[in-house]
Amino acid sequence: MPKAHVEAPVAGSIILAGVLLKLGGYGLIRLLGNTGLYIKFLSPYFVGLRLVGIIYVGFICCRINDFKALVAYSSVAHMGIVICGIITLTSWGYRGGLIIIIGHGLSSSGLFCIVNIYYERIGRRRFYINKGLILGFPIFSIIIFILRAANIAAPPTINLLSEIFLMVRIIKYDYLIFLVFPLGSFLGAVFTLFIFSFSQHGALYYISNRFNFTNIREIHTLFLHIFPVNMLILNSTLFLAL
């Protein structure tokens, strides 16, 4: 999936991250709701495999220097958390998985959109060239900060509610997971803060008159990602009543 994200156009990445990948998670919810008892004995293996995958992807993300690849690998880590929650076959796991499907579908597609906006102006996705972007795109720096905050489940996003549900449910599944799961969450915060601080701060490497050009279509598209992911928390009973 990360390779597909990197090679795909921005529309393909947004549809893949915001729609198709989340339909797969929803399909797991519907499937395990009917056949979960038959694979219950395999759930420890699935949970262990996904936890190892989350940590492995976290270490990979700490070494990637490509904007789009980093967003793609972070999507892999989030879907691993979804699978861990759903495979526990509990109501908290189902609710947490459904909420993170919605929240991450909005924040991840928004990040792909803003990465493409940077790429259209600079022509590169490497961190070594994309530095000091806050000097050229101050409005986009605010937007990417909000989207990155949603990506690490910071309040007041709906992702925070999903992380609470999934963290409690996964750790309660086996208390030994408490020795592993916090490391995966910590690595997620590390590479999220890394991509923001490294790209937005520092000396401006590439100077172009295209920096001053921002159209209403881009702002409107990003607003449609930011508004629901921060406002859905005000009606969280919609998910708790499931």
C-alpha positions as CSV (number, residue, x, y, z in Angstrom):
1,M,0.0,0.0,0.0
2,P,2.8,2.6,0.7
3,K,4.2,1.9,-2.8
4,A,0.7,2.4,-4.3
5,H,0.3,5.7,-2.4
6,V,3.7,7.1,-3.6
7,E,3.1,6.3,-7.2
8,A,-0.6,7.3,-7.3
9,P,-1.9,10.8,-8.1
10,V,-3.4,12.8,-5.3
11,A,-6.9,11.8,-6.1
12,G,-6.0,8.1,-6.0
13,S,-4.2,8.5,-2.7
14,I,-7.2,10.4,-1.2
15,I,-9.7,7.7,-2.4
16,L,-7.4,4.9,-1.3
17,A,-6.8,6.3,2.2
18,G,-10.2,7.9,2.9
19,V,-12.6,5.4,1.3
20,L,-11.2,2.1,0.1
21,L,-9.0,1.3,3.1
22,K,-11.8,2.2,5.5
23,L,-14.2,0.1,3.6
24,G,-11.9,-2.8,4.3
25,G,-12.0,-2.0,8.0
26,Y,-15.8,-1.8,7.9
27,G,-15.9,-5.1,6.1
28,L,-13.9,-6.7,8.9
29,I,-16.4,-5.3,11.4
30,R,-19.3,-6.8,9.5
31,L,-17.6,-10.1,8.8
32,L,-16.3,-10.7,12.3
33,G,-19.7,-9.8,13.7
34,N,-21.1,-13.0,12.1
35,T,-18.1,-15.3,12.1
36,G,-16.0,-14.0,15.0
37,L,-16.6,-17.1,17.2
38,Y,-14.9,-19.3,14.6
39,I,-11.6,-17.4,14.6
40,K,-11.6,-16.5,18.2
41,F,-8.7,-18.9,18.9
42,L,-6.6,-17.1,16.3
43,S,-7.1,-13.6,17.7
44,P,-3.9,-13.7,19.9
45,Y,-1.8,-14.3,16.8
46,F,-3.5,-11.5,14.9
47,V,-3.1,-9.0,17.8
48,G,0.5,-9.9,18.3
49,L,1.3,-9.7,14.6
50,R,-0.3,-6.3,14.3
51,L,1.5,-4.9,17.4
52,V,4.8,-6.0,16.0
53,G,3.8,-4.4,12.7
54,I,2.9,-1.1,14.4
55,I,6.3,-0.9,16.0
56,Y,8.1,-1.9,12.9
57,V,6.3,0.7,10.8
58,G,7.1,3.3,13.5
59,F,10.8,2.7,13.2
60,I,10.5,2.9,9.4
61,C,8.7,6.2,9.6
62,C,11.5,7.6,11.8
63,R,13.9,7.1,8.9
64,I,11.8,8.1,5.9
65,N,12.6,11.4,4.2
66,D,9.6,11.4,1.8
67,F,6.5,13.4,2.6
68,K,4.0,11.2,0.9
69,A,5.6,7.9,1.9
70,L,5.5,8.9,5.6
71,V,1.8,9.7,5.4
72,A,1.3,6.3,3.7
73,Y,3.2,4.3,6.3
74,S,1.3,6.1,9.1
75,S,-1.9,4.9,7.5
76,V,-0.6,1.3,7.8
77,A,0.1,1.8,11.5
78,H,-3.4,3.2,12.1
79,M,-5.1,0.3,10.3
80,G,-3.0,-2.1,12.5
81,I,-4.6,-0.5,15.6
82,V,-8.1,-1.0,13.9
83,I,-7.4,-4.7,13.3
84,C,-6.3,-5.1,16.9
85,G,-9.4,-3.5,18.3
86,I,-11.8,-5.4,16.0
87,I,-10.2,-8.8,16.5
88,T,-10.9,-8.6,20.3
89,L,-14.6,-9.2,19.4
90,T,-15.9,-6.7,22.0
91,S,-18.2,-3.7,21.7
92,W,-15.4,-1.3,22.7
93,G,-13.2,-2.7,20.0
94,Y,-15.9,-2.4,17.4
95,R,-16.7,1.2,18.4
96,G,-13.1,2.3,18.6
97,G,-12.4,0.7,15.2
98,L,-15.4,2.4,13.6
99,I,-14.5,5.8,15.1
100,I,-10.9,5.6,14.0
101,I,-12.0,4.6,10.5
102,I,-13.9,7.8,10.2
103,G,-11.4,10.1,12.0
104,H,-8.3,8.7,10.2
105,G,-10.1,8.7,6.9
106,L,-10.5,12.4,7.2
107,S,-7.1,13.3,8.6
108,S,-5.1,11.0,6.3
109,S,-6.8,12.2,3.1
110,G,-6.3,15.8,4.2
111,L,-2.6,15.1,4.7
112,F,-2.3,13.6,1.3
113,C,-4.0,16.7,-0.1
114,I,-1.7,19.2,1.6
115,V,1.4,17.2,0.6
116,N,0.3,17.4,-3.0
117,I,-0.2,21.2,-2.6
118,Y,3.4,21.4,-1.4
119,Y,4.6,19.2,-4.3
120,E,2.8,21.3,-6.9
121,R,4.7,24.4,-5.8
122,I,8.1,23.0,-5.0
123,G,8.3,19.9,-7.2
124,R,10.0,17.7,-4.5
125,R,8.8,15.6,-1.6
126,R,12.1,15.2,0.2
127,F,12.5,16.8,3.7
128,Y,15.9,18.1,2.8
129,I,14.3,20.5,0.2
130,N,11.0,21.1,1.9
131,K,12.3,23.1,4.9
132,G,11.1,26.4,6.3
133,L,7.7,26.1,4.6
134,I,6.1,28.2,7.3
135,L,7.8,31.2,5.7
136,G,6.2,30.6,2.3
137,F,2.9,29.0,3.4
138,P,1.8,30.3,6.8
139,I,-1.9,29.3,6.3
140,F,-0.9,25.8,5.2
141,S,1.4,25.5,8.3
142,I,-1.7,26.0,10.5
143,I,-3.7,23.4,8.5
144,I,-1.0,20.8,8.5
145,F,-0.5,21.3,12.3
146,I,-4.2,20.6,12.8
147,L,-4.2,17.6,10.6
148,R,-1.1,16.2,12.3
149,A,-2.7,16.8,15.7
150,A,-5.6,14.7,14.5
151,N,-3.2,12.0,13.3
152,I,-1.8,11.6,16.8
153,A,-5.3,11.7,18.4
154,A,-4.9,15.1,20.1
155,P,-8.0,16.8,21.5
156,P,-10.5,17.9,20.4
157,T,-10.5,15.5,17.4
158,I,-12.7,12.4,17.1
159,N,-9.5,10.4,16.9
160,L,-8.9,10.9,20.6
161,L,-12.2,9.1,21.5
162,S,-11.2,6.2,19.2
163,E,-7.7,6.0,20.8
164,I,-9.3,5.8,24.3
165,F,-11.6,3.0,23.3
166,L,-8.9,1.0,21.5
167,M,-6.1,1.5,24.0
168,V,-8.3,0.4,26.9
169,R,-9.6,-2.6,25.0
170,I,-6.3,-3.8,23.6
171,I,-4.4,-3.5,26.9
172,K,-7.3,-5.2,28.7
173,Y,-7.1,-8.1,26.2
174,D,-3.8,-9.1,27.7
175,Y,-1.9,-7.0,30.3
176,L,1.4,-8.0,28.8
177,I,0.5,-5.8,25.8
178,F,1.1,-2.9,28.1
179,L,4.8,-3.5,27.7
180,V,4.6,-3.2,23.9
181,F,1.6,-1.0,22.9
182,P,2.9,2.3,24.5
183,L,6.1,2.0,22.3
184,G,4.0,2.0,19.2
185,S,2.0,5.0,20.3
186,F,5.2,6.8,21.2
187,L,6.8,6.2,17.8
188,G,3.6,7.5,16.1
189,A,4.0,10.8,18.0
190,V,7.7,10.9,17.2
191,F,7.4,10.8,13.4
192,T,4.4,13.0,13.4
193,L,6.2,15.8,15.3
194,F,9.3,15.1,13.1
195,I,7.5,15.7,9.8
196,F,6.0,18.9,11.1
197,S,9.0,20.4,12.8
198,F,11.5,19.4,10.1
199,S,9.4,20.7,7.2
200,Q,8.0,23.9,8.7
201,H,11.0,25.2,10.5
202,G,14.5,26.0,9.4
203,A,16.0,27.9,6.5
204,L,13.9,28.2,3.4
205,Y,15.7,26.1,0.8
206,Y,13.7,26.7,-2.4
207,I,12.5,30.2,-3.4
208,S,9.8,30.7,-6.0
209,N,7.1,33.3,-6.8
210,R,4.6,30.4,-6.7
211,F,4.8,30.5,-2.9
212,N,2.4,33.5,-2.7
213,F,-0.3,31.8,-4.8
214,T,-3.1,30.1,-2.9
215,N,-6.6,29.5,-4.3
216,I,-9.9,29.1,-2.6
217,R,-10.3,25.6,-3.9
218,E,-7.4,24.3,-1.9
219,I,-8.5,26.0,1.3
220,H,-12.1,24.8,0.9
221,T,-10.9,21.2,0.3
222,L,-8.7,21.2,3.4
223,F,-11.5,22.8,5.5
224,L,-13.8,19.9,4.5
225,H,-11.3,17.6,6.2
226,I,-10.6,19.7,9.3
227,F,-14.1,20.7,10.2
228,P,-15.7,17.2,10.6
229,V,-12.7,15.6,12.3
230,N,-12.8,18.3,15.0
231,M,-16.6,18.7,15.3
232,L,-17.7,15.1,15.5
233,I,-16.5,14.9,19.0
234,L,-19.4,17.2,20.0
235,N,-21.8,14.5,19.0
236,S,-19.9,11.4,20.3
237,T,-23.1,9.8,21.5
238,L,-23.7,9.0,17.9
239,F,-21.0,6.3,18.2
240,L,-21.6,5.3,21.8
241,A,-25.2,4.3,20.9
242,L,-24.1,1.7,18.4
